[in-house]
Amino acid sequence: MPTSSASATWQGGLKQGKGHFQGGSGLIAADYSFPTRFEGAKGTNPEELVASAHAACFSMALSAGLEKAGTPPTSVSTTATVTLDFVGGAARITRIQLVTRGKVAGIDQATFAKAAAEAKDGCPISNLFKGNAAIDLDAKLED
């Protein structure tokens, strides 16, 4: 299996410092800071990267499961929202909300919801969080 990498640097102290990350492919790169991570300032942060990875991984897992069942989707769209809380004085990802919508011919809502639940259980990024953060799923089939 291929491997993926990314790098990050941080300069300065925690609150006044600044960071930069870059994916190994060179296709993603951005700056981040204490304000973008903890104070809602405009910009990215590590949790946004986690949310992006989870949404992408889950969408692929759901599409694969639907295809394996003989009902490949026309489209699957997922939004992941990562919640960062302070627990015992330390920052922790405590919850991830997955909201997925799919267009799939020939199945009903119950079948789509079951496939989504199975995708959540099989998605490698979801598996990283099992036992560490709650993962909520809202899966709806669209017309």
N, C-alpha and C positions, 0 to 999 in steps of 0.2 A: 504494500500500500504506500502511496506517496505520503510525504510528510510536509507540513506547513510550518512556517516560522514568521516571527515578527520581532522587532526590537523596539526598545523605548529608552529614552534618556530623560533625566530630570536634573535641572540645574537650580541650585539655591535651596533655601529652606522650604518647608512645607507650604506655608501660607503665601509667601511672596515669590516662590519659585515658579518654574514653568517646565513643561515637558513636551516631548515630541515622540510620536510612535510612527513606525513604518512597517508595512507588511513586507515579507520577504520577496513577494512578486513585484513590489514597487508600485502596485496599483492603488493601494490605500496608504494614506499618510495624513497626519493632522497634528496640531498642537493641542495641548490640554493644560489645565491649571487647577488649583484649589477652587477658585470660584466656579469653574465650569463643572466641577465634580460635586461640590458640596453646597454651593450657594445659588444654583439655578442660572448662572451667567450663560450667555450665549456661547456655544462652542461644544465640543465633544468631550467625552470622558470614557474611562474603561467600561463602565456599565453600558454605555451606548454600543460599544463594540460587542459586548456579550449579548445584548439584545439583538443586534444584527445577525450575529452568528447563530443564535437560537432560532430566530425567525426563518433564516435560510435553511438550516438543517432540518427543522420541523417540516417546512414546506416540501422539501425533497423527500423526506421519509413518508409523508402522507401520500404524495404523488406515487412513490414506489409501491406502497401498500395497495393503493387503488388500482394501479396498473396490474399488479400481481393477481388481484382478485378478478381481473378481466374487465374492469371499468376505468380505463385511464381517464384522468381529468382533462378538461379543456384548460382549466387554470386553478391554481391554489394560491391564495394570498394570505399571508400571516403577518400580524404585528405582535411583537414581543415587548412587554413593558417590564423593566427590571426595577425592583424596589430595593434601595439601599437604606438600611436603618442602622442605628447605633444600638448594639446589644452588649451589655456589660462593658460599655465604654469603648468598644471597637466597632468599626464599620463592617457590616455584613450584608450580603445579598440575602434577603429573607423571603422574597416572593417574586415569582415571574408569572405574568399574565399573558397567555397566548390566545389571541383572537384570530381565528382562521375562517376564511370564506372560500368555498369551492364551487366550481361549476363542473358537474359530472353528470353525464347523461346515463339514464337507466338505473339510478339508485334513489332511495328515499332518505329522509333526514336521519332516521335511526341508523341506517347503514353507514352514512357519512360520519355520524357521531362516533360509531364504533370504530371505524377506520382511523379517525382522528385520535381516539384514546389509545389505540394500538401504536400509532405513530409516536405519540408522546412517550409511551413506554419504551419504544425502540430507538428513538432519536439519540445519537451519541451525546449531543449537548445536554439534552434532558437528563441523561444518565449521569452527567457530571454533577448535577444538582440533587439527585435523589438522596434523601436523608439530610440534606443541608438547607434546602429552600423549598417552600411550597410552590407547586406549579399548577396554576389554574388554567382551565381550557374552556373556551367558548367557541364551539364549532358549528357553523351553519352552512347549509347547502343553499346556493343561490340558483335562481332560474336562469 
